[in-house]
Amino acid sequence: MPRFPAIRVCLIAAIALLPPLAVAADQQPQQPMETWELRDGRWQAVAAAPTTQISAEPVLDHVDDLLANGRYGEAHTVVRRWLKSHAKDAPSRDRAVLALAECHYHDGDREEAFYYCDELMDTYPDSALFYRALELQYRIADGFLNGYKKRFLGIPMFGAEEEAVEMLFRIQQRSPGSPLAERALLRTADYYYADSQFDLAADAYGAYARAYPRSPAMPRVRLRQAFSSLAQFRGLRFDATPLLDARAQLLEIAAAYPQLAAEENVQSVVERIDSTFARKLYNTADYYRRTHDPRAAVYNYRYLIGTYPASPEADRARRDLQRMPAWALDSPPPATGNGFAPTTMPSARAD
């Protein structure tokens, strides 16, 4: 059984504000480490020394050399022996746990590597290696979302996309507001979008837009949110709320990012949405006509003509109105059209 519960939605993640993640094995522990601190509500890179310094340890230095040279099996054996011979409060144990995680990562057991990173962060929350462990967890989750398979009997066999989404959520819990948390949320939203889970994608992009409104990725995020809403519309016989949301979002994009709107031909998408609304209004009116409710039919014909007067459906509605009974035509006209159809059409039935 997997140790991760399957989840269906995640409302936190991240954008590529950081440079590409370096392989942890390529970073020598003797070099100065960049650390992150929460200051004034934002995570900032600082040069201050971490609470726990990386201690010199010849055996673990040798492990780092083995990892850097791709000798992962030897590194695994050496670091295992070191961990068995040292207590949990040994000064360099956090280094050893991270090295063991990297061994499992390169050996293909990436889920196990994720749990060793968890052990490091749970047991040594002040470790200077905390953020490196978090970065390794992000790489593990990103690999699973890119198609990396869990192994059975050494053979890659099983996908782990749901576990990867849970991993990204846990990364956000570990470092809320950090660049890596931001990156994790955006990665989650992009996965849902690519996987055609548009309801979850729209929610995730919306959460990102609320949490990081000044992000340079905001134009793309808002565009994908609008397209995710549009993709949820199932047809003329179904609820039009996704169309309403998509139309409003696209108009906001056109106003805020005119160059992007021109590149993505947003205006033509809005026009297609309006055409869909016109067809939906006509179908609604025609339904009332066929079910012998001429007053409701007249109301919807007039609403269609007032809202989309240049549409082909409006021309059909004008012809149909001529065949309506006089008592139905005496009903009050609808309010002036506002450029989009309501989610639920007004009934206008006679008392």
C-alpha positions in Angstrom: 0.0 0.0 0.0 1.3 3.5 -0.7 2.1 5.6 2.2 0.6 8.7 0.7 -3.2 9.2 0.7 -4.6 10.0 -2.7 -5.8 13.6 -3.0 -7.9 15.3 -5.6 -7.1 19.0 -5.2 -4.2 21.1 -4.0 -4.5 24.8 -3.6 -0.9 25.8 -3.1 2.3 25.6 -5.4 5.0 27.4 -7.2 6.5 29.3 -10.1 10.0 29.1 -11.5 11.4 32.2 -9.7 14.5 30.3 -8.7 17.2 29.2 -11.1 17.0 25.5 -12.2 17.5 23.2 -9.2 21.0 21.8 -8.9 21.5 18.1 -8.1 22.2 18.0 -4.4 25.0 15.6 -4.9 26.9 18.2 -6.9 26.9 20.6 -4.0 29.8 20.1 -1.6 28.8 20.6 2.0 32.0 22.6 2.7 30.9 25.4 0.4 28.8 28.3 1.8 25.1 27.5 1.8 22.4 29.9 0.9 19.6 29.9 3.5 16.1 31.3 3.6 14.4 33.2 6.4 10.9 34.6 6.8 11.2 38.4 7.1 8.3 40.9 6.8 6.0 38.2 5.6 8.3 37.0 2.8 11.0 34.3 2.5 14.3 36.0 1.7 17.8 34.6 0.9 20.2 35.5 3.6 23.9 35.1 4.2 23.6 34.6 8.0 24.9 31.4 9.4 22.3 28.7 9.9 21.4 27.5 13.4 23.1 24.2 12.8 26.4 24.3 11.0 27.5 21.5 8.6 30.2 19.7 10.6 33.3 18.3 9.0 33.2 14.5 8.7 35.7 12.6 6.6 33.5 9.6 6.0 30.6 11.7 4.8 32.9 13.8 2.7 33.9 10.5 1.1 30.2 9.8 0.5 29.7 13.1 -1.2 32.7 12.3 -3.5 31.1 8.9 -4.3 27.8 10.6 -5.1 29.4 13.2 -7.3 31.2 10.5 -9.3 28.0 8.4 -9.8 29.1 5.6 -7.5 25.7 5.4 -5.7 25.9 1.8 -4.6 29.2 2.4 -2.7 27.9 5.6 -1.3 24.8 3.8 0.0 26.8 1.1 1.8 29.2 3.6 3.4 26.5 6.0 4.6 24.4 3.1 6.0 27.4 1.9 8.0 28.0 5.4 9.3 24.3 5.8 10.4 24.4 2.5 12.3 27.5 3.5 14.1 26.4 7.0 15.2 23.6 8.0 17.5 20.7 10.1 16.4 22.1 13.2 18.1 25.4 13.0 16.3 26.4 16.4 14.9 26.5 15.3 11.2 23.6 12.9 11.2 21.5 15.3 9.1 24.2 15.1 6.4 24.1 11.4 6.5 20.3 11.2 6.2 20.3 13.6 3.2 23.1 11.6 1.6 21.0 8.4 2.1 18.0 10.1 0.5 20.2 11.0 -2.5 21.4 7.4 -2.8 17.8 6.2 -3.0 17.0 9.0 -5.4 19.7 7.9 -7.8 19.0 4.2 -7.3 15.4 4.8 -8.5 13.6 4.4 -5.2 12.5 8.0 -5.1 9.5 7.6 -2.8 11.9 6.2 -0.2 14.2 9.2 -0.8 11.2 11.5 -0.1 10.7 9.9 3.3 14.3 10.3 4.3 14.0 14.0 3.4 11.0 14.1 5.7 13.0 12.5 8.4 15.7 15.1 8.1 13.2 18.0 8.3 11.2 16.4 11.2 14.2 15.5 13.3 16.5 18.4 12.5 14.2 21.4 11.7 17.2 23.8 12.3 19.5 22.0 9.9 21.4 24.0 7.3 20.3 21.2 4.9 16.6 21.8 5.4 16.1 23.7 2.2 18.2 21.3 0.2 16.1 18.4 1.4 13.0 20.4 0.4 14.5 21.0 -3.1 15.1 17.3 -3.5 11.5 16.5 -2.6 10.4 19.0 -5.3 12.6 17.2 -7.8 11.1 13.9 -6.8 7.5 15.2 -7.2 8.3 16.9 -10.5 9.8 13.6 -11.8 6.7 11.6 -11.0 4.5 14.3 -12.7 6.7 14.0 -15.7 6.1 10.3 -16.0 8.7 8.7 -13.7 7.4 5.3 -12.6 7.6 3.6 -9.2 9.5 0.4 -9.3 8.3 -3.2 -8.6 11.0 -5.9 -8.5 13.4 -3.3 -9.9 11.1 -2.6 -12.9 9.4 0.8 -13.5 5.7 -0.1 -13.5 3.4 2.2 -11.6 2.6 5.9 -12.1 2.5 8.1 -9.0 0.9 11.4 -10.1 -1.5 11.6 -7.2 1.3 10.9 -4.7 3.3 13.6 -6.4 0.5 16.2 -6.0 0.4 15.2 -2.3 4.2 15.7 -2.1 3.9 19.2 -3.6 1.2 20.0 -1.0 3.5 18.9 1.8 6.3 21.0 0.4 4.0 24.0 0.7 3.2 23.1 4.3 6.9 22.9 5.1 7.7 26.4 3.8 4.6 28.5 3.3 5.2 31.6 1.4 8.7 30.5 0.2 9.7 30.5 -3.5 9.7 26.8 -3.5 6.1 26.7 -2.2 5.1 29.2 -4.9 6.8 26.9 -7.4 5.0 23.9 -6.1 1.5 25.4 -6.5 2.1 26.5 -10.1 3.5 23.0 -10.9 0.3 21.5 -9.4 -1.9 23.8 -11.5 0.1 23.0 -14.7 -0.2 19.3 -14.1 -4.0 19.5 -13.7 -4.2 21.6 -16.9 -2.0 19.2 -18.9 -4.0 16.3 -17.6 -7.3 17.9 -18.6 -8.6 18.1 -15.0 -9.8 21.6 -15.8 -12.0 22.0 -12.7 -9.0 21.4 -10.4 -6.7 23.5 -12.7 -9.1 26.5 -12.5 -9.1 26.2 -8.7 -5.3 25.9 -8.5 -4.6 28.8 -10.9 -7.2 30.9 -8.9 -5.4 30.1 -5.7 -2.1 31.0 -7.2 -3.4 34.3 -8.5 -4.7 35.2 -5.1 -1.6 34.2 -3.3 1.0 35.7 -5.7 -0.7 38.6 -7.5 2.7 40.2 -8.4 4.2 37.1 -9.9 5.7 37.6 -13.4 3.8 34.4 -14.4 0.4 36.1 -13.7 -0.6 36.7 -17.3 -0.1 33.1 -18.2 -1.8 32.0 -15.0 -4.9 34.1 -15.6 -5.1 33.0 -19.3 -4.9 29.3 -18.3 -7.5 29.9 -15.6 -9.9 31.3 -18.2 -9.3 28.5 -20.6 -9.8 26.0 -17.8 -13.2 27.6 -17.0 -14.1 27.5 -20.7 -13.2 23.8 -21.0 -15.7 22.9 -18.3 -18.7 24.0 -20.4 -20.4 20.8 -21.5 -22.9 22.0 -24.1 -26.0 24.1 -24.8 -28.2 21.9 -22.6 -26.0 22.3 -19.5 -25.2 25.1 -17.0 -23.6 28.2 -18.5 -21.6 29.2 -15.4 -18.2 28.1 -16.8 -18.9 30.2 -19.9 -19.8 33.2 -17.8 -16.6 32.8 -15.7 -14.4 32.3 -18.8 -15.9 35.4 -20.6 -15.4 37.6 -17.6 -11.8 36.4 -17.1 -10.9 36.8 -20.8 -12.2 40.4 -20.8 -10.1 41.2 -17.7 -7.1 39.7 -19.5 -7.8 41.8 -22.6 -7.9 45.0 -20.4 -4.9 44.2 -18.3 -2.6 42.5 -20.9 -3.6 43.8 -24.4 -0.5 42.4 -26.1 -1.1 38.9 -24.7 -4.7 39.1 -25.6 -3.8 40.0 -29.2 -1.3 37.1 -29.4 -3.8 34.6 -28.0 -6.7 36.0 -30.1 -8.8 36.5 -27.0 -11.3 38.7 -28.8 -12.3 35.8 -31.1 -12.7 33.5 -28.2 -15.0 36.0 -26.5 -17.0 36.3 -29.8 -17.4 32.5 -29.9 -18.6 32.5 -26.3 -21.2 35.2 -27.2 -22.3 33.0 -30.2 -22.7 30.1 -27.9 -24.8 32.2 -25.5 -27.0 33.3 -28.4 -27.6 29.7 -29.4 -28.4 28.8 -25.8 -30.9 31.6 -25.6 -32.6 30.6 -28.8 -32.8 26.9 -27.7 -34.3 28.1 -24.4 -36.9 30.2 -26.2 -37.6 27.4 -28.6 -38.1 24.9 -25.7 -40.8 27.2 -24.2 -42.5 27.5 -27.7 -42.6 23.7 -28.1 -43.9 23.2 -24.6 -46.8 25.7 -25.2 -45.5 28.5 -23.0 -45.5 31.4 -25.5 -45.1 34.1 -22.9 -41.8 32.6 -21.7 -40.8 32.0 -25.3 -41.5 35.7 -26.2 -39.5 36.8 -23.2 -36.4 34.8 -24.3 -36.7 35.8 -27.9 -36.7 39.4 -26.9 -33.9 38.9 -24.5 -31.9 37.3 -27.3 -32.6 40.2 -29.8 -31.7 42.8 -27.2 -28.5 41.1 -26.1 -27.1 39.8 -29.4 -29.0 41.8 -32.1 -26.5 41.0 -34.9 -26.5 37.2 -34.4 -28.1 34.7 -36.8 -30.2 33.5 -33.8 -31.6 37.0 -33.4 -32.8 37.0 -37.0 -34.6 33.6 -36.4 -36.1 35.0 -33.1 -37.6 38.0 -35.0 -39.3 35.6 -37.4 -40.5 33.4 -34.6 -41.9 36.4 -32.7 -44.2 37.1 -35.7 -45.9 33.8 -35.1 -46.5 34.3 -31.4 -50.1 35.0 -30.1 -51.0 38.6 -29.5 -51.7 38.1 -25.7 -48.1 36.7 -25.3 -46.7 39.7 -27.2 -48.4 42.1 -24.7 -46.1 40.8 -21.9 -43.5 43.3 -20.5 -40.2 43.4 -22.3 -37.1 42.1 -20.6 -34.4 44.4 -19.3 -31.8 45.6 -21.7 -29.3 42.9 -22.6 -26.0 43.2 -20.8 -23.8 41.2 -23.2 -24.1 37.8 -21.7 -26.9 35.3 -20.9 -27.9 34.6 -17.3 -27.0 31.2 -15.9 -30.7 30.3 -15.5 -33.1 31.7 -17.9 -36.1 33.8 -16.5 -39.3 31.9 -16.7 -41.8 34.8 -17.2 -44.7 32.3 -16.9 -48.2 33.8 -16.6 -49.7 33.6 -13.1 
